[in-house]
Amino acid sequence: MKKRDIARRTIRDDRFDLCIIGGGATGLGCALDAQLRGKRTVLVEAGDFISQTSSASTKLVHGGVRYLQIAAASLDYGQFRMVRKALQERRHMLEAAPYLAHPVELLVPCFSAWEQFYYGAGLKAYDVIAGKARIFPSRILSRRLTLERLPALRRDRLFGAVTYADGQFDDARYGMALAQSFARLNGELLNYTRVVDMERDRDGGLTGVVVEDMLSGERFSIAARVTLNCTGPFSDHIRQMANPSLPSRLRLSKGIHILLPMQAMRGDAALLIPKTEDGRLIFALPWNGSLLVGTTEDEIASDEEAAANAKEIEYLLRYVNRYLDMRWTPADVQSVFAGVRPLVASAGNGNTQRLIRDHEIEVDRRSGLVSVLGGKWTTYRAMAEDGVNAALRVCGDAPVPARTLRYPLDGSEGYCSGYWQKLAGRHGISDPTAEHLAQKFGARSQEILSLIESDPSLAAPLCAGSPAIAAEVVYSVREEMAQTIEDVLARRIGVQFHNLQQARAAAPAVGERMAVELGWTAQQTTQAIAEYQARIDRLLRLAGLPPASLGPSAAGPELDLKGPGEDHAGLHRSH
């Protein structure tokens, strides 16, 4: 990517075919699709790229076995159609970035012959719907084979299991791969840039947007032939900014996930807990050395903070403890994160758990705004294709076929299984660090190693217990437009998602490296570190988890959660 100040000047002085609002999976997918079709495209994001819903998923690339169950139980063709589409798109995601996405086998425990027949039949239907896009077939396991596959499973009344295939991925890094792929095609993008107004012609049609740079305070206009609204939970705000008469369309649902130590699982199997008292599914998945457990689903207001609480964490732990022969408590939780899913409301359906996760393309006749509403990560590419098709119709341009179906994402070229072994030992980096770099950056890991050649100190670990190194911080600022400590530790290198204590401990090292790259003063650096650590402490308090043991801010006053030169709380709540 360009340096942020250079990108801002280019965007301010240029004209575009498409202006995309929102830097999550949908927006970045649309941006890449449009640029590949030869359309001059710009993307702006009010916070950081992939900073909201798109980095708070269950990390699954899947059709949705739960939605298939709903389709069968209620004869809902809409749910069935969405599952079929997602299964077709699943293979694309796995092939587009093999260093970020891979197949995973999930185990469904059964406690009677009837359960094994029921789940087995349903998962065979899942295989059939996938057709040629099937990864590998579902299997029936005896009790003995089930316990060999997942030794930590409780043995009480266990009859056997059914296993099936889906995909797993690193959502934050997948989003960054989309952003880098778009940027390398000469697309223009800018984070921390909020849309504050629309520009219109005499008939009320949009001719561009007015944005505010949240770091410098500068306001400027972006001229574009058509504007795409890809802001997820904030879509109604942008729709009504373009046309105040439009009714709200979205229902928002909060989901939380927790990370637990993986060692206690005694294996690498993924577990699907098929039913809870309130009709949900819960996943317990190996993910980069930890056990990811989620998710909950509760309706949330648009102005309500998406943060995990003690009740939600207790809910997840209760079910994991019920199925596994161990006793996890909140003290075992390494990290927790929450996200808000934007669901498109339908008449007469008041239950967010039953709303279809499919997407909808809305074109406002008055303003010409194209809104991509709803959807899920697995279908991001199809959503983008539909959104760009609609935008081209608004422009009056001749149809141009999408080119994203078999397009390899940035970092994939030259990557192969075992790629980390090419990195191990170079410049003294350890095997865990080599694996970490390969999993996060793919073939771009070579660029990170090249930074160490000129400055060997960049091989230093960011904190004890984490494979992340200082060179990743420098790369994230120079090449991926990271502007805050959270940008680096959460979305660029993933430490915050894996372990909140390690992220807190790494903040000083990250802040000092960013200060050199971004020209922060000593006061700004100290402030950025303190405020990031206060943010972690607050997440722990809200979740009812044990406080951090490092530094004075764990017991100190609650600070404004902002980085140098910006208001963090304001940045992440509106577009």
DOBA-240817 format. One record per residue (C-alpha): residue in one letter; x, y, z. Coordinates in steps of 0.25 Angstrom, whole numbers, plus 5000, padded with zeros to 4 digits. Example, Ala and Ser with C-alpha at 12.3 -4.5 7.8 and 13.67 -1.06 7.14 Angstrom:
// DOBA-240817
A504949825031/S505549965029/
// end
This chain:
// DOBA-240817
M500050005000/K500450144998/K500850235010/R499650285016/D499850435014/I500250404999/A498950324998/R498150435003/R498650534994/T498450444982/I497050414986/R496750564988/D497250604975/D496650494966/R495350454960/F494750304961/D493750214955/L493450154968/C493550204983/I493350094993/I493050125007/G493450025017/G494749945019/G494249805023/A494149675015/T492949735007/G493649865003/L494949805001/G494349694992/C493649804984/A494849884983/L495749774977/D494549724968/A494349864962/Q495849894960/L496049754953/R494949794944/G495749924940/K494950024948/R495650134955/T495250104970/V495450164983/L495150114997/V495050185010/E494850135024/A494450205037/G495350125046/D496450025042/F496249925031/I495549795036/S495349865050/Q493949825052/T493049705049/S494049645039/S495049615049/A494149565059/S493649435052/T493749285057/K494849275046/L494049175038/V493949165023/H492649095023/G491249075017/G490549065030/V490048935036/R489149005045/Y488449085033/L488248945026/Q487648895039/I486649015039/A486349005024/A485948855026/A485148885039/S484348995033/L484448965018/D485149105016/Y485749105002/G486449235005/Q487249165016/F487549055006/R487949144995/M488949215004/V489549095009/R489749044994/K490349174990/A491349175002/L491849034999/Q492149074985/E492849194990/R493649125001/R494549054991/H494949184985/M495349244999/L496249125001/E496849134988/A497049284987/A497949295000/P498449155004/Y499349215015/L498149275021/A497049165019/H497049015020/P496148905022/V495748855036/E494948735040/L493948755051/L493448655060/V491948645065/P491848555077/C490648465078/F489948405090/S489048305083/A488848225071/W487748315067/E488648435068/Q489748375060/F488648345049/Y488048485050/Y489348565049/G489948465039/A488748485029/G488848635031/L490348635028/K490148545016/A489148645011/Y490248755013/D491248675005/V490148654993/I489848804993/A491348834992/G491448744980/K492848764973/A493148874983/R493248764994/I494548765002/F494448615007/P493248535011/S492648525025/R492948405033/I492248315044/L493148285055/S493048175066/R493148215081/R494648165080/L495048245068/T494348365074/L495148365086/E496448335078/R496148455070/L495748545082/P496248485095/A495748605103/L494248575100/R493448525112/R493148375111/D491848385119/R490748315110/L491648345098/F491148255086/G492048315075/A492148425065/V491948485051/T493048565045/Y492948665033/A493848765026/D493848915025/G494849015024/Q495649105034/F496349235032/D496949355038/D495949465036/A496749585039/R497949545031/Y497049505019/G496449645019/M497849705019/A498149605007/L496949665000/A497449805003/Q498849784998/S498349714985/F497449834982/A498549934985/R499549854976/L498549874965/N498750024967/G497450034975/E497350144985/L496950124999/L497050205012/N496650165027/Y496250255038/T495450335028/R493950355031/V492850395021/V492150525027/D491350565015/M490950535001/E491050614988/R489950624978/D489550674965/R488350754962/D487450634962/G487950584975/G488850474969/L490150444977/T491350504970/G492350474982/V492550484996/V493150575007/V494050515016/E494850545029/D496250495032/M496050455046/L497550465049/S497850605043/G496450665043/E496450705028/R495150695021/F495150675006/S494250624994/I494450494986/A493750504973/A493150374968/R492150324957/V491550234967/T491650204982/L491550064989/N491150055003/C491849935009/T491849975024/G491149855030/P490549895043/F490550035039/S489850025026/D488550085030/H489350215035/I489950225021/R488650195014/Q487950305021/M489050405019/A488850385004/N487350375005/P486650415019/S485350355014/L485950215014/P485450115025/S486450045034/R486649905029/L487649835038/R487549755051/L488849745059/S489349625066/K490549615075/G491349495076/I492549465085/H493749375085/I494749325095/L496149265094/L496549155103/P497949075105/M497948975094/Q498848875102/A497648825110/M496948775098/R498048665096/G497848665081/D497548755069/A496048715066/A495048825064/L493748805072/L492348845068/I491348845080/P490048825072/K489048875082/T488848965093/E487549005102/D487349125093/G487549055080/R488949105076/L490149035071/I491549045078/F492849025072/A494148985079/L495248995069/P496748985069/W497249125064/N498749165063/G499149085076/S497849125084/L496449075085/L495449165079/V494049155085/G492849225080/T491849275078/T490649345085/E489549415078/D488849535084/E488149655078/I488849785081/A488449925078/S489250015068/D489750105079/E490149985089/E491649955091/A491949815085/A492749755097/A492749625104/N492149605118/A492349505129/K490949445126/E491349415112/I492649355115/E492049265126/Y491049215116/L492149175106/L492949105117/R491749035122/Y491548965109/V493048935107/N493148875121/R491948795118/Y492448725106/L493948715110/D494548645122/M495248775128/R494748885136/W495049025130/T494849155138/P494849295134/A496349295139/D496649205127/V496149305117/Q497349355109/S496549455100/V495149495097/F494549575085/A493249615081/G492649655068/V491249705062/R490649635050/P489749715041/L488449635038/V487449685027/A486149685034/S484949615028/A483449645031/G482949565042/N484249505047/G484649565060/N485749455064/T487149495060/Q487549345061/R486549315049/L486849425040/I487549385027/R489049415026/D488949435011/H489149575005/E488349674998/I488749774988/E487949904989/V487950014979/D487350144983/R486650204971/R486650344977/S488150354980/G488750244972/L489450184985/V489750034984/S489649964997/V490149825000/L489349785012/G489549655021/G490349535016/K491449455023/W492949445021/T492949315012/T492049385002/Y492849515001/R493349494987/A491949464982/M491349584989/A492449674983/E492149624969/D490649654971/G490949784977/V491949824966/N490949774955/A489849874961/A490849984961/L491249964947/R489749974943/V489550104951/C490750154943/G490150114930/D491350034927/A491449914918/P491449784926/V492849734929/P493049594935/A493649584949/R495049524950/T495149484964/L494649344964/R496049284962/Y496949404966/P498049374976/L498149474987/D499449554991/G500449464998/S499949334991/E500949334979/G502149244982/Y501449194995/C501449044997/S501148945008/G502348955018/Y502749095013/W503149125028/Q504349035026/K504949135016/L504949235027/A505349155039/G506749195044/R506949315035/H507449435043/G507249345056/I505749335055/S505149215062/D504249105056/P503049165063/T503349305058/A503549245044/E502249175045/H501549295050/L502049385038/A501749285028/Q500249275033/K500049425034/F500849475022/G501049355013/A502149385002/R502149535007/S502949475019/Q504149495011/E503949645011/I503949645026/L505249565027/S505849665017/L505649775028/I506449685038/E507649685028/S507749835029/D507449845044/P507649715052/S506949765064/L505649745057/A505749595060/A505449625074/P504149565080/L503149665084/C502849595097/A503049465104/G502249345100/S501849405086/P502549375073/A502249515067/I503549595065/A503849745063/A504049735048/E502549715047/V502249845053/V503149925043/Y502549845032/S501149875037/V501350025037/R502150035024/E501349935016/E499949925022/M499550065027/A499550025042/Q499350155050/T499150105064/I499649995074/E498349925073/D498449925058/V499749845059/L499449755071/A498049715067/R497849715052/R499249715046/I499949605054/G498849555063/V499449555077/Q498249625083/F497249525078/H498049405083/N498549455097/L498149595103/Q499249585114/Q500249565103/A499749685095/R499749775107/A501249725110/A501549755095/A501049895095/P502249965099/A503149895089/V502149925078/G501950065082/E503450095082/R503550035067/M502350115063/A502850245068/V504050235059/E503250205047/L502150305049/G502950415056/W502250415069/T502850495081/A503250435094/Q501950485100/Q501050425089/T501750295090/T501550285105/Q500150325103/A499850225092/I500450115100/A499650155113/E498350165105/Y498550035098/Q498849965111/A497650035118/R496749975106/I497249835109/D496949855124/R495549905121/L495249785112/L495649695123/R494749775133/L493549775124/A493749625122/G493849595137/L495249535135/P496449535144/P497249675142/A498549685135/S499749675145/L500649765137/G500749915139/P500050025147/S498850045138/A498149905142/A497749975155/G497750115150/P496750215145/E496050185132/L496650265121/D496050315108/L496350205098/K497050275087/G498350275080/P499250385076/G498450495068/E497150425068/D495950395076/H495850235076/A494450225082/G493850325071/L494650255060/H494050115062/R492650145064/S492150225051/H492450235036/
// end
